[in-house]
Amino acid sequence: MFSFIRRPSTPQPLSLFEAIIPVACLVILVALSYFLFGDAGAGGPNQVALVTATMIAVFIGWRRGHTLEALGKAATDSVSTGIGAIFILFAVGGLIGTWALSGTLVAMVYYGLQLLNPDYFFVTACVISAIVSASIGSSWTVVGTIGVGFMGIALSMGLNPAIAAGAVISGAYFGDKSSPLSDSANLSAAAAGVDLYQHIRETLLTSLMALLLSLVFFFMWGEPGDFDAADKIAAIQNSFQPQLVMFVPLVLVILLALFRFPPFTAIFLGSIAGGLLAAVMAPERVLAFAAANEGIPQWLALLEGVWRALASGYTSTSGFAPMDMLASRGGMGSMLNTIWLIISALAFGGVVEKVGVLERLITPIIQKAKSDGALVASLATSIVATNIVTADQYIAIVLPGRMFKSAFAKRGLAPVVLSRAVGDTATPTSALIPWNSCGAYMAATLGVTTWSYAPYAVFCFISPLLTIAVAYTGFRMLRLPSKAVRPTN
């Protein structure tokens, strides 16, 4: 009666049906979570879906000969790869809290309301995000700093926040994909074994095309009409007295990023700078927020206020509702649901990689690719699937890149064709998946769910489509020297 749980003594390959089960269960459970809970699914239901799918994968792996100890280690090892992302999330939460307290966020909105035209806001946000991300090579840093400011401006202008988030993310991923300072660009080049600058040169082809198409889209989605920000500007002046010095924390973060400081270090120092600026420029606001006990020294009360903003975020009580909504945000605690989601997703990814789900699903795809275009399309599909299943863009870069390397060589394609396809697909599509560390980060930082902004993150979904289109046309499909082509049989 219990023959179905008989298991081999050593790990065995999965059947195609077994490999599909955990992935299908995850997709069904997440879809059901969205149906039942809507956008609130990220607050717990999606995490439950991921844990349930993980246990299904554990059972399948155990049946095929893996020990529970080995599967548990695979899950914890996978989670450990996300520790860096988790600390960055904490740093961003603290940064938003102290920048709200210091008035840095409000200053960005204040000057933005005076300088930016709602007719061209989405285009402008995309271009500026692209320029900054190309300079520093980090989409996360761009979104966590100027991206938050752009969202505040969009809300103050009454613009669609989902489109605004899509514009910021589209610009941010242009640099993340095409800058020599980007860790994902470096990893894509390394995975294919090509020179970084050769990879960047080829990637710019699709990156510039994708950015141009994104700008056309955002130009068409501009929202013309009369816009009077006088009341908002007056309210900001009365409560925060914005000055250019409030941009010091932003400048500091960008400079640290340019000097290649790790993202966590740059962002956390930016959050500390925001707290110090608040204590120096607006001590009365910090003291009021601290609500410290009487009798303690003022310096200690200031420390309490900054500390509270770092931990729990700032709550504005100016009485002007639009500005209070803008300035009440942040804190490391605000990132806990997102961190829960990332931990659950990485555990699932570690288990399915250990039991061989991805290898079993990808191998038949490689075998069925009969042309250069079909091979690149198969690679792109496999990368997206890896981003969905493992919830980590770095695994989506390395694993499919490694598995497709010999197939590209057999077809006589230069390694840079592989690196371009990997870079065009793995990095941008990670932001479109709610439980991927990138998608979760973007949603938590910008305050817009992944499902909401994904249709407007044009750069992210058009990049892989362009790399497939380029492959089918044969344009820039560089070849290996004839003597380096491997035999096909």
Secondary structure, 3 states (H helix, E strand, C coil): CCHHHCCCCCCCCCCHHHHHHHHHHHHHHHHHHHHHHHHHHHHCHHHHHHHHHHHHHHHHHHHCCCCHHHHHHHHHHHHHHCHHHHHHHHHHHHHHHHHHHHCHHHHHHHHHHHHCCHHHHHHHHHHHHHHHHHHHCCHHHHHHHHHHHHHHHHHHHCCCHHHHHHHHHHHHHHHHHHCCCCHHHHHHHHHHCCCHHHHHHHHHHHHHHHHHHHHHHHHHCCCCCCCCCHHHHHHHHHHHCCCHHHHHHHHHHHHHHHCCCCHHHHHHHHHHHHHHHHHHHCHHHHHHHHCCCCCCCHHHHHHHHHHHHHHHCECCCCCCHHHHHHHCECCHHHHHHHHHHHHHHHHHHHHHHHHCHHHHHHHHHHHHCCCHHHHHHHHHHHHHHHHHHHCCHHHHHHHHHHHHHHHHHHCCECHHHHHHHHHHHHHHHHHHCCCCHHHHHHHHHHCCCHHHHHHHCHHHHHHHHHHHHHHHHCCCCCECCHHHCCCCC
